[in-house]
Amino acid sequence: MLLFLCLSALLALLLSRQIIGPIKVLSAAAGRISQGDLNTEIEATGPNELYELGHTLQSMTRRLKEIIAILERSEFPERRACRTLAAPCRYQRE
């Protein structure tokens, strides 16, 4: 019985680390993106749901960069909005 409890605890520890690690990585990346760092590299790893979340963050960041580039090329008043939005960002054209 004691052996079963010890093995169960060890298995729970290993599984939690497998989930918590990718969550911490994605959380840190999301924090950098929220501060304007659109060049943040996001590694999509972990169980299916976490992999999908990482992939979605990558897609969102890529689309934000595209939208900012479109607005920067614009000659309309929206361009001023883009400058205002992008000013605090560390976004750099690649």
Contacts in CASP RR format, 6 or more apart in sequence:
PFRMAT RR
TARGET T0000
AUTHOR 0000-0000-0000
METHOD contacts of the structure
MODEL  1
MLLFLCLSALLALLLSRQIIGPIKVLSAAAGRISQGDLNTEIEATGPNEL
YELGHTLQSMTRRLKEIIAILERSEFPERRACRTLAAPCRYQRE
18 46 0 8 1.000
18 47 0 8 1.000
19 46 0 8 1.000
19 47 0 8 1.000
19 50 0 8 1.000
22 45 0 8 1.000
22 46 0 8 1.000
22 47 0 8 1.000
22 50 0 8 1.000
23 50 0 8 1.000
25 43 0 8 1.000
25 45 0 8 1.000
26 42 0 8 1.000
26 50 0 8 1.000
26 53 0 8 1.000
26 54 0 8 1.000
26 57 0 8 1.000
29 40 0 8 1.000
29 41 0 8 1.000
29 42 0 8 1.000
29 54 0 8 1.000
29 57 0 8 1.000
30 57 0 8 1.000
32 40 0 8 1.000
33 40 0 8 1.000
33 57 0 8 1.000
33 60 0 8 1.000
33 61 0 8 1.000
35 90 0 8 1.000
36 88 0 8 1.000
36 89 0 8 1.000
36 90 0 8 1.000
36 91 0 8 1.000
37 89 0 8 1.000
37 90 0 8 1.000
37 91 0 8 1.000
38 61 0 8 1.000
38 64 0 8 1.000
38 65 0 8 1.000
38 68 0 8 1.000
38 89 0 8 1.000
38 90 0 8 1.000
38 91 0 8 1.000
39 90 0 8 1.000
39 91 0 8 1.000
39 92 0 8 1.000
39 94 0 8 1.000
40 61 0 8 1.000
42 54 0 8 1.000
42 57 0 8 1.000
42 58 0 8 1.000
42 61 0 8 1.000
43 54 0 8 1.000
44 50 0 8 1.000
44 51 0 8 1.000
44 52 0 8 1.000
44 53 0 8 1.000
44 54 0 8 1.000
44 55 0 8 1.000
44 58 0 8 1.000
45 51 0 8 1.000
65 91 0 8 1.000
68 82 0 8 1.000
68 85 0 8 1.000
68 86 0 8 1.000
68 89 0 8 1.000
68 91 0 8 1.000
69 93 0 8 1.000
71 78 0 8 1.000
71 79 0 8 1.000
71 81 0 8 1.000
71 82 0 8 1.000
72 79 0 8 1.000
72 82 0 8 1.000
72 83 0 8 1.000
72 86 0 8 1.000
74 82 0 8 1.000
END
